[in-house]
Amino acid sequence: MPTEIFPQLDIPETLAAGPGPGNTDARVLHAFARAGVADHMHADVLRGMIECKHMLREIWGTTNTYTFAIAGTGWSGLDAMFSAIMPGDKVVAFSNGTFSGIDALTLRIKAATPCELAADPLDPCPASVVVINVPHGQPVTGELVEEVLDEHQPKWAFMAHWETGSGRVNDLRGFSDACIRHGVMGLVDAVSSLGVDDFSIDDFPGVAGWASCPQKGLCCLPLTYAPVSFRDTYIETLKTTGAYTYVHNPILEARHWGIVDGADVDKGTYHRTHSGYAVAAFHESLRLTLQEGLANRAASYRLHEAALRDAVATLGCNVTSDMTSLVVLNLPDHLAGREMELVQNCRAEGFGIWPTLSAPVQIRIGILNQLNAGAIWDIANRFAEAMRKLGADVDPEALETSLHKHYGTSVAAQ
């Protein structure tokens, strides 16, 4: 039989209006496209990685030497952070949504003994891990963390900063303070907050390890690097116990970024093949973040999220989230149960919104890298039209009045 040759793949432009990935800035795509083909140990590639390391320290707000990035998605960064968890380690994990739930599963896999893993390889239940499941739509509070750490006295504690499964912001200050009081090393999933919220990780000394991603707040697609940062306490623990990985071992990964034995060196040493294209794109994304300034960007997210929140409320929806890059909502009662239908209709029109991935089913509308009045106008009106097609009674004038309240000028013209 002759070999089947498929036609060239043509993926159309869509409006990515979900929890992430976000829309990539044209400068980042240009940096990716104009990079030359270079050996992964080329001086300019290594220089770019060294500069990325220093920019990441400023963006994270940290003096942690072990601040660099893991090639891949946010899951790659999280896997590197979790690599210090050894079988039998006592761990408490707080889960209040889809993604912190997957993080908790990762921790159960890492901490399971060989017998516990063999008993259920895909969903182990190690005796040393306690998972605290907070109901969907509710945050992890400092009071809860304090109570649980006091009871269980673990070696490690984990929490997501922003849980995009439900759009909730968890109590980072309470988590860090509780970890300090109980001598626990905290681990935080900052996949959705880095590059969106204005915070410095050195202000939270109870957290020993942080992991984020490239495709949300930093808006760096094609997929490039997942930022991580580790305090000395984490690295010393890792040196003592080792890790059952080569690729995602933070100490080995750091060497390619010019971090050796806790100090910066002139250039990295080989660990994996890094793409010059990816380094160039990631470098430009970090430059953009610093040029804009985290305080300015965070304020912009607050402004535009508030506008979108009020707009969907005008349409009769109930917003239950408190993140500034994502609105999570319930449809009006007469449309309840039709969330997936509405999402699929929007996607068919090139408008990429998302449902929640766990019950109860809600709708998630994101504004990553959509920080202007015209973009919010477009998102709000597309959503209003999708609701109208399902039978909602949409008042265009009320929607426009709501948007004018935040922007003041003729939004539609922007």
C-alpha angles and dihedrals in degrees: 000000000000117000112262112236111202119215117260112281113249114188111190126225112264136179105253101211101157135095091287166000090071131207111282119232114248090237091060093049090047091052089051094048098046097049113114124234102270138173110255090241093049112135094241093050091051091044089053091052092050091050091047089054092055093045090050091055090055093046093047090045095232147127091207106135090205094069114127139110140269119226109247139031130329089275088063091055092047092048089053091050091048092048090091090065109102130195109280095020112144108241137174116199125188115210125186102155148008099293101041084048091058089046088054090051089052090052091050090052092048095046097043117110116233090262093047092049093048090051090062112358097184099040110021122180106207116192091227095061125078116191116197108203112204113197118263112275096022125105130235104251130207090238091058093047091050092050095048097044091048090053100043105027095205129185092231135028126192135199137159113237095211116016108207092187088078102007095245129148113219126213104268095171093051091046094051094045092049091050090054094048092052100038092245126148108233124213121196133196103215094169094127102032104051110098092012106060123050106235139129117223093211086069088068105057094169089071111084098179137032132186131184139161141245102232105060123046093005091046094210111156134183085072108267126150138352111217118229134177130190133191120226091256090062094047093048090051090049091050089054099046103026122210134260093237140072101190098048099033103129094212093052093041091051092059092068088055092055098263112128126165091348096307137096116252131190097260141000128260122228118280105142138349108277120197117236087211092056093045091052093050094045091047091054092047091055091047089053092051093051094044092053093041124228093249091055093045093048090050090050091052090051091051097049096040089054090052093050092043091055092044095056090043087057086057090057098261124137115226114211102173132090102195116115097220097048137045115204114192148171118230119237113283095257090058097044111131094029097086096112091047091054093047093050091048090053093048090051087058094051093259106126110204123150142222121225110266096225134045134315093049112228134163123255122203117183133196102196108159090352094110103147136084094247092056093049090047089053094047094047094048095046089052092047091052091050090052091047090054089055090054103268118148100239120191107203093190093054090049092051092047089053092053092045089056089066102034104029097205133075098296095190091061095057 
